[in-house]
Amino acid sequence: MIIAIPMAGGEFCPHFGRCERFALVEVDEANRDLVGITEEIPPPHEPGVLPPWLRARRVDVVITGGMGPRAQQLFARDGIRVVVGATADTPENLAGAYLDGMLKPGENACDH
C-alpha cells in the first residue's frame, strides 16, 4: 500500500492543493510495517491534475488536512481513499495511525 501525504517546507501541508511535494509512504499492510518513504514534486496544481498523477504512482490512500469536493470525487472514481481532517504530524506517524485505525476523518480544512 502507498499512502500520499502533502508536504511543504519539510512539514505536513494541511491544504492538499498547495503542497510543494508529496511524501509517498509505502507500507506492508499485513505486518503494519513501514517499507520506505520517497518524496515527489507534483506537477503545477490545476483542477484534475493530481488524481491521475498520484494514481500513476500507485497511491492507495491520501491523508490530508483539507481537499475540495471535486478532487475527492476524482480520487473516489479512481479507487483512491481520501482521509481529510488530519493534523500536522510526520508522514511516518500519520501512516502508522492510519494503519492502526486511529486516524479518523476530521473537519475538512479546505474552504472551497
C-alpha positions as a Markdown table, in Angstrom:
| # | Residue | x | y | z |
|---|---|---|---|---|
| 1 | Met | 0.0 | 0.0 | 0.0 |
| 2 | Ile | 1.2 | 3.5 | -0.8 |
| 3 | Ile | -0.1 | 6.5 | 1.3 |
| 4 | Ala | 0.4 | 10.0 | -0.1 |
| 5 | Ile | 0.9 | 12.9 | 2.3 |
| 6 | Pro | 1.2 | 16.5 | 1.2 |
| 7 | Met | 4.2 | 18.4 | 2.4 |
| 8 | Ala | 5.5 | 22.0 | 2.3 |
| 9 | Gly | 8.7 | 23.3 | 3.9 |
| 10 | Gly | 9.6 | 19.8 | 5.1 |
| 11 | Glu | 6.4 | 19.5 | 7.1 |
| 12 | Phe | 2.8 | 18.3 | 6.7 |
| 13 | Cys | 0.8 | 20.7 | 4.5 |
| 14 | Pro | -2.8 | 20.9 | 5.6 |
| 15 | His | -4.1 | 22.0 | 2.2 |
| 16 | Phe | -3.7 | 19.3 | -0.4 |
| 17 | Gly | -3.6 | 21.6 | -3.5 |
| 18 | Arg | -0.9 | 23.9 | -2.1 |
| 19 | Cys | 1.7 | 21.4 | -1.2 |
| 20 | Glu | 5.3 | 21.5 | -2.6 |
| 21 | Arg | 5.8 | 17.8 | -2.7 |
| 22 | Phe | 4.2 | 14.5 | -1.6 |
| 23 | Ala | 5.7 | 12.0 | 0.9 |
| 24 | Leu | 4.8 | 8.6 | -0.6 |
| 25 | Val | 4.9 | 6.2 | 2.3 |
| 26 | Glu | 5.0 | 2.5 | 1.3 |
| 27 | Val | 3.7 | 0.2 | 4.0 |
| 28 | Asp | 3.2 | -3.5 | 4.4 |
| 29 | Glu | -0.5 | -3.8 | 5.4 |
| 30 | Ala | -0.2 | -7.3 | 6.7 |
| 31 | Asn | 2.6 | -6.6 | 9.1 |
| 32 | Arg | 1.8 | -2.9 | 9.6 |
| 33 | Asp | 5.4 | -2.1 | 8.8 |
| 34 | Leu | 6.9 | 1.0 | 7.0 |
| 35 | Val | 8.7 | -0.2 | 3.9 |
| 36 | Gly | 10.0 | 3.1 | 2.8 |
| 37 | Ile | 9.4 | 6.8 | 2.1 |
| 38 | Thr | 10.1 | 8.8 | -1.1 |
| 39 | Glu | 9.2 | 12.4 | -1.9 |
| 40 | Glu | 8.0 | 13.5 | -5.3 |
| 41 | Ile | 7.4 | 17.0 | -6.6 |
| 42 | Pro | 3.9 | 17.2 | -8.2 |
| 43 | Pro | 3.1 | 19.0 | -11.4 |
| 44 | Pro | 1.7 | 22.5 | -11.1 |
| 45 | His | -1.6 | 22.4 | -9.4 |
| 46 | Glu | -4.6 | 22.7 | -11.8 |
| 47 | Pro | -8.0 | 21.1 | -11.3 |
| 48 | Gly | -8.0 | 17.4 | -12.0 |
| 49 | Val | -4.2 | 17.0 | -12.5 |
| 50 | Leu | -3.2 | 15.5 | -9.1 |
| 51 | Pro | -5.5 | 12.4 | -9.0 |
| 52 | Pro | -4.2 | 10.8 | -12.2 |
| 53 | Trp | -0.6 | 11.8 | -11.2 |
| 54 | Leu | -0.9 | 10.1 | -7.9 |
| 55 | Arg | -2.7 | 7.1 | -9.4 |
| 56 | Ala | 0.3 | 6.6 | -11.8 |
| 57 | Arg | 2.4 | 6.3 | -8.6 |
| 58 | Arg | 0.2 | 3.5 | -7.3 |
| 59 | Val | -1.2 | 5.6 | -4.4 |
| 60 | Asp | -4.0 | 3.8 | -2.5 |
| 61 | Val | -4.7 | 6.5 | 0.2 |
| 62 | Val | -4.3 | 10.2 | 0.5 |
| 63 | Ile | -4.1 | 11.7 | 4.0 |
| 64 | Thr | -4.6 | 15.5 | 4.1 |
| 65 | Gly | -6.0 | 18.3 | 6.2 |
| 66 | Gly | -8.3 | 19.6 | 3.5 |
| 67 | Met | -9.4 | 18.9 | 0.0 |
| 68 | Gly | -12.1 | 20.3 | -2.2 |
| 69 | Pro | -15.2 | 18.1 | -3.0 |
| 70 | Arg | -14.4 | 17.8 | -6.7 |
| 71 | Ala | -10.9 | 16.4 | -6.0 |
| 72 | Gln | -12.4 | 13.9 | -3.6 |
| 73 | Gln | -14.8 | 12.8 | -6.3 |
| 74 | Leu | -11.9 | 12.3 | -8.7 |
| 75 | Phe | -10.0 | 10.2 | -6.2 |
| 76 | Ala | -13.0 | 8.1 | -5.4 |
| 77 | Arg | -13.6 | 7.5 | -9.1 |
| 78 | Asp | -10.0 | 6.1 | -9.3 |
| 79 | Gly | -10.4 | 4.0 | -6.2 |
| 80 | Ile | -8.1 | 6.1 | -4.0 |
| 81 | Arg | -9.3 | 6.6 | -0.4 |
| 82 | Val | -9.1 | 10.1 | 0.9 |
| 83 | Val | -8.8 | 10.9 | 4.6 |
| 84 | Val | -9.4 | 14.7 | 5.4 |
| 85 | Gly | -9.1 | 16.5 | 8.6 |
| 86 | Ala | -5.6 | 15.2 | 9.5 |
| 87 | Thr | -3.5 | 17.5 | 11.7 |
| 88 | Ala | 0.3 | 18.2 | 11.5 |
| 89 | Asp | 2.5 | 15.2 | 12.1 |
| 90 | Thr | 5.2 | 13.3 | 10.4 |
| 91 | Pro | 4.4 | 11.1 | 7.4 |
| 92 | Glu | 5.5 | 8.0 | 9.4 |
| 93 | Asn | 3.2 | 8.9 | 12.3 |
| 94 | Leu | 0.2 | 9.7 | 10.0 |
| 95 | Ala | 0.7 | 6.4 | 8.0 |
| 96 | Gly | 1.1 | 4.4 | 11.3 |
| 97 | Ala | -2.1 | 6.0 | 12.7 |
| 98 | Tyr | -4.0 | 5.1 | 9.5 |
| 99 | Leu | -2.8 | 1.5 | 9.6 |
| 100 | Asp | -3.7 | 1.2 | 13.3 |
| 101 | Gly | -7.2 | 2.5 | 12.6 |
| 102 | Met | -6.5 | 5.5 | 14.8 |
| 103 | Leu | -6.6 | 8.2 | 12.1 |
| 104 | Lys | -10.2 | 9.3 | 11.8 |
| 105 | Pro | -11.6 | 11.7 | 9.2 |
| 106 | Gly | -12.0 | 15.1 | 10.8 |
| 107 | Glu | -13.1 | 18.6 | 9.8 |
| 108 | Asn | -12.1 | 19.4 | 6.2 |
| 109 | Ala | -9.6 | 22.3 | 6.3 |
| 110 | Cys | -10.4 | 23.2 | 2.7 |
| 111 | Asp | -12.8 | 26.2 | 2.3 |
| 112 | His | -13.8 | 25.6 | -1.3 |
